[in-house]
Amino acid sequence: MYAVVEIQGSQFKVEKDQKLFVNRIDAKEGSKVSFDNVLLTDDGNKVQVGKPNISGISVEAKIIAHKKDDKVIVFKKKRRKGYKVKNGHRQPITEIIIQGISEKKVTPKKEVSSEKAPAAKKAQLQRKHQLQRKHQLQRKHQLQRKHQLQKNQQLQKSN
């Protein structure tokens, strides 16, 4: 069984007992972490694809060590100008081992209470009215400027 999971902004194809190097995870060495953003699973005969992710499935992993990746050299040069800059950095990474892909029971979400829904709609309507008022005022100011320019042009012609 394997899964495609998003960890720290990158997607990985993972299986049980697989070692991975991922971007630094803020957790202590030896601690267990769970990743819920599973995009695809395959158990040999059934493939599940998420829209965008699959609910109810998580990937458990254990943090082995925090390390630094190989050095990346950043070299900048502008030709014929005598400008050269050489820098480098080592990206912090975390070594993890996948302990398993597990399904958890999905509990139905509670519906939004009837008190909160009207408040959200009311806020949305207020925002809509604010935008409409803003556009009306912008249009009014544009017309006023246009009329003022026309008056100024007429005065200049008469002088």
N, C-alpha and C positions, 0 to 999 in steps of 0.2 A: 504494500500500500504506500502511495506517495501523495504529497499535497504540494500545491503551489501557495506560498504564504508571503505576505508583505511584512518585512521586518525593517524598521527604521528607514522607510522610504524606498527599499529595494526589494525585488521579488526573487524568491529562492524556491527551487524544487527540493523538497526535503523528504527524507525517509527516516525510519527509526534507526537509532544509533549512528547517525551521520554527524560528522563534525563540520562546523561552519565558522567562517570569520565574517562578522557583520560589523556595521558601524557601532561605535561605543554605546552600550546600554547602561543606564544609570541604575545599577544594582550591584550588590556585593558578590565577590567570587564565591561559588558554591551554592548560591541561591537559585531557586527555580523560578522561571518566568513562563508566562503563557501568552501566546499570540492568537488573537481572535480574528484577525483579518485574513481568513483563508479564502483564496480565490478559486481553487479547483482541488478536487480530490479524486483519486482513482484507487479502488480496492481490488482491481483485477478483472471484475466483470461489470462494474457500474462506475460511470464517470459522472461526477456532479460538478456543474459549472455555476458559479455565483453570478448574481446580477446586482451589484458588482462583487459582493462577497457572499459566502455561505454562512447562514446563521446556525448556531448550534454545534459547530465544529471548532475545535481549538487545537493548537500545537503546543505541547509542553516541552520545555528545554531547560537545561541546567548550564549555568555559566561556569566555564572551566577557568578562564583567565582573562585579564585585561592586558592587552599588548599594544605595541605600535607597529604599523605596517612598514613596508620597505620605504626608503627615502625616495621622494619624488623631487627631481631637480627642475627648477623653474629658471630658464635662461632667457633673458630679454636682450635684444640687440637692435640698434638702429644703424643701418649701414651708412658709411661715410661720415658719421657724426662722432665716432669715438665713444659711443654709449654702449656699455655692456654691464649687465647686472646678473649675478648668479645667486639664486636663493634656492632653498629646499625646505621641505617639511615632511614630517612623518605623521600620517593620519592615525588617530587613536581607534583601535578596533577591539572587539570582544570575541573570544573564542567560545562557542557554545556547542553542546551536543544535544541532539534531538532525542528526547526520551519517549515520545509517542504522539500519535494523532488520535485524539479522543472526541467522541460525540457527547455533548451534554444535553440534558433535557431542556427543551425550549418551553419556557413558560409564556402563556399569552400575555401580551402587554395590556395594562389597564388603560381604559379609554380616558381621554382627557375629560376632566370634570366640566360640567356645563357652565360653571362659573368662570373658568379660565378661557373657554372658547370665545364667548362674546367680548371679553377684554382684549383678546388678540385681534379679533375682527375690528373692534373699535379703534385700536391703535393703528391698524392697517388703513382704515378709512381716514383717520386723522392725518396720517402721512400722505395719503393720496390728495387730500384737500390742501395740505400745505404745499405740495408740489404744483397743484393747479394754480393756487394763489401766487406762487412765485413766478410762474410762467406768465400770468396775467399782468403782474407788475412789470416784468421785463418788457413785455410787448407795449405796455403803456408808456414806459420810459423811452423806448425806441421811437414811438410815434411823436412824443413831445420833442425829442431831439430833432427829428425830421422836420417838424413844423417850425422849430426855432431856426434851423438852417435855412429853410425857405424864406422866412421873414428877413433874416440877415442878408440873403442874396437880393431880395427885392429892395431893401434899403440901400445896398451898394449900387444897384442899377440906377436908382433914382438920384443918387448923389453924383 
